[in-house]
Amino acid sequence: MTGTDFHIPTLTTERLTLRAPRLADFDAFADFRASTQMAHLGGPVDRTTAWGQFTALAGQWALRGYGRWIVADRADDAPLGVVGIFHPDDWPEPEIGWSVFAQAEGRGIAQEAARATRAFAYDTLGWSTIISLVSNANSRSIALAERLDCRPDGTFSHAMYGDMTIWRHPAPEAA
């Protein structure tokens, strides 16, 4: 449901919980947004800008009925990143976006969370297609898109982020 009465569902995988953001997650989120890891995502940004981005996580759920989750470790609930459906006004269509914090890199966290997000888009939302947009300079995200069996499907040019490849996820029956 969208508007003032909305709910952010919780998803679980073998190792992860994809859940609504909590105030306790903000320091980890702000640290990530201030890091050089943000180079492909329009950053680094200061803490004030990070706050606006953090609150937008819940805002998109309220306005669109889907969005991005905080990805947390199931064992200790430590925040590991942000993954989910990102759909700003100027995007060509909804995308599965992923960003993991430094301690989660190289552990398959983004892939596990992206697969859960794709299953949510197909099984819960009833969608038949979804994309991921990846900066042409982001080799790690390109490799992840390939591991997710995505295929290049054109280019999207954005005023802030530059040229990005549109990676089309496999259809529900192939995923």
N, C-alpha and C positions, 0 to 999 in steps of 0.2 A: 504494500500500500504506500502511496506517496502523500505528501503534505505533512500536516502536523502530527498525524497518527501513523507512524511508520515503525518498522521492525527491521533490524539487521540480523539476518539468520547467522547461526554458527555452524560451520562445517568442520569435520574432523577427518584427518587422514591417519596413516600409521604413526607418524611422528609429530603432526602439527594440529593446531587449532586455528582456524580462520574465524576471527571474531571482530566484534565492534571495537573501535578504539576506546581506550580508557585514558584518563588524565595521567595515570602512572606511566603510560607509554610515551608521553611527549618528549622526555629528555632523550631517549634513544632515537626517536624520530628526528628531533632537532639536530642532534649530533650527526646523524646521517646526512641530513639536508645541508649541513655546513661543511661537509667533507668533499674531497675531490671526486668521490664516487658519483657526485651529482653532475659531473661535466656533461653527460649526455642527456641530462634531464633539466637543463635550464639553470643550473647552479654552479657553484655553491650559493646558498642563501643564508641570510641572517636569521636569528631566532624569531624575530617578529614576523617575517615572511613565512617561516616554517610554521608558525602558529596558524596563520590563515590557511596554509595547505593542509595542516592536520585537521582543522575543523571542517574543511571541505570534504574530508572522507565521509563524515556522517551526512553532510549536506547533500551529496549526490544521491545517497540512499533515500533521503527524504523527498527529493525532487524527481528522481527517475525510477525509484523502486529497485535499483541495483547499484552496485558500487564496489569499492575496494575494502578489503579487510586488513586488519593487523594480523600478521602471521606470527603465531606464538608457538613456542616449544610446548608440546603436550605434557612433558615431565615437570616443568617448573614455571610455565606461563611467561617465560622471558620473551619480549618482543624480538622478532628476527627480521622483520621487513614488512612490506606492504604489497599485496597482490590482490588482483580482482579486476572488475570491469570498470574501465576508465572511459568516460564519454563527455569530454568538454564540448561546448557549443560549436567550436570550429573544427572538430574532428570529422573525418568522412563517415565514420560509423563507430559503434562501440568496439572497444579493443580489450583484450586481456593484457594488462600491464603488470610488470613485476619489478620490484627493487628490493634487494635484501641488504641488511646491515652487514658491516664488515665481518662480524663473528659468524655469520651464516653463509658466507661465500664458499663456493667449492664443495658444498655438502648435499647438493641436489634439492635444496629447500625451495628455490624458485620453481623448479620443474614440478615437484610434488604439489605445490600450491596452485600452479597454473593448470595442472590437470584437474584438480578439484574444482577450480573456477570454471573450466570448460564444461565439465560435467554439470555444474549448476546452470550454466547458460543453456545447455541443451535439454537437460532433464527437468529442471524446475521452471525456467523461463520459456521453454519450448522453442528456442531459436534453432535455425538450421545452418547458421554460419556465424563466424566471428573472426576477427583479425587481431594481429598484434602489429604495432608500428615500432620499427627499430631503426635507430640512427645507423647510417651506413658505416660509421666509425666505431660502432660498439660491437666488437668481435665476439664478446662473451654472450651478448643477447642474441646475436645472429646464430651462434652455435646452439643456444637453447631453443630458439625457434625451430631449427632443424631437428633437434632431439624430440621436439613435440610434433614432428611430422608436418610442420607448416610448409607452405610453398610460396615463393615470391609471387605477388599479384599486383604489380604496379608500384608506383612511387607517389608519395604524398609530400607536398612542400608546405612547410609551416614557417610563418614569419619569425618565431622565436627559436624553434628547434631545427630548422633547416630541412634538408631532404631526408626523408625516411622511407625505407622499403615497407610496403604493405605485405605482411606475411599472413596468408589465409590458412586458418586451421582446418584440419580435415572435417568433413561433414560428420554429423552424429553417428551415422551407421559405420563410418570408417574409423572413428575415434575410439 
